[in-house]
Amino acid sequence: MKRLVLCLPLFAFFASCGGGVSPSTPPPAPPRPPRALTGLEPFAPRTDIRVGQRVGPLVVYGNYDDGTTGTVNAEWTSSDPDVVAIDEDGFAEGIGAGTAVLTATFEGFEVELDFVVEDSIPRSTRDRPDDISGPQVHFVYAVPSDWEDLNRDRFGEIERSAEGIQNWLAAEIGQILRLDTYHGRPDVSFLRLPFTHQEGDGTAGGTVGDILRAARSLGITGDKILAVYYEGRVAGVCGSAPLFGGGGAVYLSCSDAELGIDERTVSTFEVVMVHELFHVFGAVASCAPNYVEGSHVNDVENDLMFSGVEREPRGGETLIDVGRDDYYGHGRPDCVDVSRSRFLERAPGIAAGSRTVEVRLPAGDWPLRCELEH
């Protein structure tokens, strides 16, 4: 009898663990039918490129009948590989001037991208003859001695950046830079620097000074200041310039933003370049009502020259002297007013305030990190 009493609870335990579906357990869901592909969407960083320029990777997104989207492993072909070739990594390269259609195929669907390839811009390592006389801003693409040359001058990035700056300034203040041009296009000089990237990654003020000294080899003539795009990183800042100096520099490794998106869009590098050039023009003077140390202002966060204590990461619109009371258009004769700079001129046919240019600053790129040369 004792053995029977001991076994019954054990039998009951195994019975409770071994079988049956609890009444609270929901029935298994029916299998979901496979989603069906309804179309493709292609993406390329840009489709207007130069001979020798490589862009990509090209991406294809699949659209499905359940409303979802995902990348697909499409096969790319070029209608003219002598114009645009596609490599095994999905990058497109400009081979010759002309047009080509790139076609992506996946599961019976096709989608196309139209590419236009132009000849690369001839590179110049000297200041070329001027289209105009008088004060001018000359653009420079500077690369450390051991750093990769990304051909930003030959592939049109710096030219588009300069044109974007001009259009933004025209829309914002009704003035533009007096650009140094050659045959109607921005004269951009290439400068291979005599120092390494590591040697250049010191204090920003020292680096811009070194760049400006090295730029003497370009044979710059006339009344000119330099707008330098430096292929590298410098001490955690985006740009620097000497107040009333010979030019300013933008450091291209400070952001993932695209340089020279197009003529009607400006991003981090264009806004930083204008900021540095305004330092060269004398902004911001200590007589400005919202002046802070370092020749900046601290009143409105999205002001071009802002450097206040509330440095919250943000993107979007950037304005030039909000309130027109600190450094632009205030009209006071006893304080620097950049609107009177000899390197600016009235924009033809465009009234200030006509918003025709998009300011596309990635979040976190503003307020910018700037250091004056001392």
C-alpha positions in Angstrom: 0.0 0.0 0.0 2.8 2.5 0.7 4.3 1.8 -2.7 1.0 2.5 -4.4 0.5 5.8 -2.5 4.0 7.0 -3.6 3.5 6.1 -7.3 0.1 7.8 -7.8 1.4 11.4 -7.4 4.3 10.5 -9.7 1.9 9.2 -12.3 -0.3 12.3 -12.0 2.8 14.5 -12.5 3.8 12.8 -15.8 0.2 12.9 -17.0 0.0 16.7 -16.5 3.3 17.3 -18.3 2.9 14.9 -21.1 -0.1 15.8 -23.2 -3.0 17.9 -24.4 -3.3 21.6 -25.5 -4.1 24.1 -22.9 -7.5 25.8 -23.5 -5.7 29.2 -23.3 -3.2 28.3 -26.2 -4.3 30.0 -29.5 -4.4 27.8 -32.6 -1.4 28.1 -34.9 -1.6 30.9 -37.4 -2.1 29.8 -41.0 1.0 30.1 -43.2 1.4 33.5 -44.8 1.3 33.4 -48.6 4.6 34.5 -50.1 4.7 38.2 -51.0 4.8 39.1 -54.7 7.1 41.6 -56.3 5.3 44.4 -58.0 8.1 46.6 -59.3 11.6 48.0 -59.0 13.1 51.3 -58.1 16.8 52.2 -58.9 19.1 54.5 -57.0 22.5 56.0 -58.0 24.4 58.7 -56.1 24.2 60.8 -59.3 23.7 60.1 -63.0 25.6 63.1 -64.4 29.3 62.2 -64.2 32.6 62.9 -65.8 35.0 60.7 -67.7 37.1 58.7 -65.1 34.5 59.3 -62.3 33.2 56.2 -60.5 29.9 56.4 -58.6 28.0 53.8 -56.6 27.2 51.3 -55.6 24.0 51.3 -57.7 21.1 50.0 -55.7 17.7 48.5 -56.7 14.8 48.4 -54.3 12.0 45.9 -54.8 8.4 46.9 -54.1 6.0 44.1 -52.9 2.3 43.7 -52.8 2.2 43.8 -49.0 3.5 47.3 -48.9 7.1 46.4 -48.0 10.3 47.4 -49.8 13.7 45.9 -49.7 16.9 45.8 -51.7 17.2 43.1 -54.3 20.2 41.5 -56.1 19.5 42.8 -59.6 21.7 42.4 -62.6 22.9 45.6 -64.2 23.8 46.1 -67.9 24.9 49.1 -69.9 23.6 50.1 -73.3 27.1 51.4 -74.2 30.0 50.1 -72.1 32.3 52.6 -74.0 30.3 55.4 -72.2 29.4 53.8 -68.9 30.8 50.6 -67.5 29.5 48.7 -64.5 32.0 46.6 -62.4 31.3 43.5 -60.3 30.8 45.7 -57.2 27.9 47.6 -58.8 29.8 50.8 -59.4 29.3 52.8 -62.6 32.3 54.5 -64.2 32.4 57.1 -66.9 34.5 55.8 -69.8 33.8 58.3 -72.6 31.6 61.3 -73.2 28.0 60.5 -74.2 24.9 59.0 -72.9 24.0 55.4 -71.8 21.1 53.6 -70.3 21.8 51.3 -67.4 19.2 48.6 -67.0 18.6 46.5 -63.8 16.8 43.2 -64.2 15.3 41.1 -61.4 12.7 38.3 -61.5 11.2 39.4 -64.8 11.1 43.2 -63.9 13.3 45.8 -65.5 14.1 49.4 -64.5 16.4 52.0 -66.2 18.7 54.9 -65.3 19.8 57.4 -67.9 23.5 58.4 -67.5 25.1 61.4 -69.0 28.9 61.5 -69.1 31.0 64.6 -69.8 34.7 65.0 -70.3 36.5 65.7 -67.1 37.4 69.4 -66.4 41.1 70.1 -67.4 43.2 70.4 -64.2 45.2 73.6 -63.6 48.0 74.0 -61.1 48.4 77.7 -61.8 46.2 80.7 -61.6 44.8 81.1 -65.1 44.2 84.5 -66.9 41.2 86.4 -65.4 37.9 87.1 -67.0 37.5 90.2 -64.9 39.8 92.6 -63.0 39.7 93.7 -59.4 39.1 91.8 -56.1 38.2 88.1 -56.6 37.8 84.8 -54.7 39.9 82.0 -56.2 39.0 78.4 -55.4 41.6 75.8 -54.6 41.5 72.0 -54.2 44.3 71.1 -51.8 45.5 67.5 -51.1 48.2 66.4 -48.6 51.3 64.8 -50.1 50.2 61.3 -48.9 46.5 61.6 -49.3 44.2 60.2 -52.1 43.4 62.7 -54.8 39.6 62.4 -55.4 39.7 64.7 -58.4 37.0 67.0 -57.0 38.2 69.7 -59.3 38.2 67.5 -62.4 34.9 65.9 -61.7 33.0 69.2 -61.2 32.3 69.0 -57.4 34.1 72.2 -56.6 32.6 74.0 -59.5 29.1 73.0 -58.5 29.9 74.0 -54.9 30.9 77.4 -56.0 27.8 77.8 -58.1 25.6 76.6 -55.3 27.2 79.2 -53.0 26.6 82.0 -55.5 22.9 81.0 -55.9 22.4 80.7 -52.1 24.0 84.1 -51.5 21.9 85.7 -54.2 18.7 84.3 -52.7 19.7 85.1 -49.1 21.3 88.6 -49.4 21.1 89.7 -53.0 24.9 89.7 -53.4 27.4 87.2 -54.7 31.1 86.6 -54.5 33.3 88.2 -57.1 34.6 84.9 -58.4 37.8 84.4 -60.2 36.7 82.8 -63.5 38.4 81.5 -66.6 36.4 81.4 -69.9 33.2 81.9 -67.8 33.7 79.1 -65.3 35.2 79.2 -61.8 39.0 79.0 -62.0 39.9 76.2 -59.6 43.5 75.4 -58.9 44.8 72.0 -57.8 47.4 72.1 -55.0 49.4 69.0 -54.0 50.6 70.1 -50.5 54.3 69.7 -49.4 53.2 68.1 -46.1 51.4 64.9 -45.1 47.9 64.5 -43.7 49.3 63.8 -40.3 51.4 66.9 -40.3 48.4 68.9 -41.4 46.2 67.5 -38.6 47.3 70.0 -36.0 45.6 73.1 -34.8 43.2 74.4 -37.5 44.6 77.9 -37.4 48.1 76.6 -38.1 46.9 74.3 -40.9 45.1 77.0 -42.9 48.2 79.2 -42.6 50.4 76.3 -43.9 48.0 75.8 -46.8 48.0 79.5 -47.7 51.8 79.6 -47.7 51.9 76.5 -49.9 49.4 78.1 -52.3 52.1 80.7 -53.3 53.3 78.0 -55.8 50.0 78.6 -57.7 51.2 81.9 -58.9 48.1 83.8 -57.7 48.0 87.3 -59.2 46.0 90.4 -58.4 43.8 91.2 -55.4 42.6 87.7 -54.5 41.7 85.7 -51.5 41.6 81.9 -51.5 38.6 79.5 -50.8 40.3 76.2 -50.1 38.7 72.8 -50.0 41.2 70.6 -48.1 41.0 66.9 -48.6 41.5 65.8 -45.0 40.7 66.1 -41.3 41.9 68.8 -39.0 41.6 68.8 -35.2 37.9 68.1 -35.1 36.9 71.3 -36.9 35.1 71.9 -40.2 36.9 75.1 -41.2 39.2 77.9 -40.2 40.4 81.3 -41.5 42.4 84.3 -40.4 40.4 87.4 -39.7 41.1 89.8 -42.6 43.5 87.2 -44.0 44.4 85.7 -47.3 41.7 83.0 -47.4 39.7 80.3 -45.6 39.7 76.6 -45.6 37.0 73.9 -45.4 38.1 70.4 -44.1 36.3 67.8 -46.1 36.5 65.0 -43.6 34.5 66.8 -41.0 31.1 65.6 -42.4 29.5 62.9 -44.5 27.7 65.6 -46.5 28.0 65.6 -50.2 30.2 68.4 -51.7 28.6 70.2 -54.6 25.2 68.4 -54.7 23.9 70.6 -57.4 23.6 74.3 -58.3 20.4 74.8 -56.4 21.4 73.0 -53.2 23.9 73.8 -50.5 25.0 71.6 -47.6 27.6 71.6 -44.9 30.7 72.4 -46.9 29.1 75.4 -48.8 27.8 76.9 -45.6 31.1 76.4 -43.9 32.9 78.0 -46.8 30.7 81.1 -46.6 31.3 81.3 -42.9 35.0 81.2 -43.3 35.0 83.8 -46.1 32.9 86.1 -43.9 35.7 85.8 -41.3 38.2 86.9 -44.0 35.9 89.8 -44.8 36.1 90.9 -41.1 33.1 89.3 -39.4 32.3 89.4 -36.6 33.8 92.6 -35.2 33.8 93.1 -31.4 31.5 96.2 -31.8 28.6 93.9 -32.9 25.9 93.8 -30.2 25.8 90.0 -30.1 29.6 89.4 -30.4 31.2 86.5 -28.6 34.9 85.6 -28.3 36.2 84.1 -31.5 34.5 86.6 -33.8 31.1 84.9 -33.8 27.6 85.8 -32.5 25.4 84.1 -29.9 21.9 85.4 -30.5 20.2 83.0 -32.9 21.3 79.4 -33.3 20.7 79.2 -37.1 22.7 82.3 -37.8 25.6 81.7 -40.2 28.1 83.0 -37.6 26.6 81.5 -34.5 28.8 80.1 -31.9 26.8 80.3 -28.7 26.7 78.1 -25.6 23.6 76.2 -26.7 25.3 74.1 -29.3 22.5 71.6 -29.9 22.9 69.3 -32.9 20.6 70.3 -35.7 20.3 70.7 -39.4 18.3 72.7 -41.9 18.0 76.4 -42.6 20.9 78.8 -42.0 20.5 82.5 -42.2 22.9 85.4 -42.6 22.8 87.9 -39.7 19.4 87.5 -38.4 18.1 91.0 -37.6 20.8 92.6 -39.7 22.4 94.1 -36.6 25.8 92.3 -36.2 27.9 91.9 -39.3 25.8 92.2 -42.5 23.7 95.1 -43.7 23.5 97.1 -40.4 25.0 100.2 -42.1 26.9 101.5 -39.1 30.1 103.2 -40.3 32.0 102.4 -37.1 31.6 98.6 -37.3 32.5 96.0 -39.9 29.6 95.5 -42.3 30.4 92.6 -44.7 27.9 93.9 -47.2 30.5 96.5 -48.0 33.2 94.0 -48.7 35.1 94.5 -52.0 34.8 90.7 -52.6 31.0 90.9 -52.9 28.9 92.4 -55.7 25.2 92.8 -56.4 23.6 89.6 -57.8 22.2 90.3 -61.2 18.4 89.8 -61.6 17.8 88.1 -58.2 16.2 89.9 -55.2 17.2 88.9 -51.7 14.6 86.8 -50.0 13.6 84.8 -53.0 14.1 81.3 -51.7 15.3 79.3 -54.7 18.1 77.4 -53.0 17.6 74.5 -50.5 19.9 74.5 -47.5 20.4 70.8 -46.7 22.5 70.4 -43.5 22.6 67.0 -42.0 21.5 66.9 -38.3 24.6 67.3 -36.1 26.5 69.4 -38.6 25.4 72.7 -37.1 26.5 74.8 -35.3 29.7 74.2 -37.2 33.1 73.8 -35.6 35.2 76.7 -36.6 38.6 78.0 -35.4 40.2 81.3 -36.3 43.9 81.5 -37.1 45.6 83.6 -34.4 
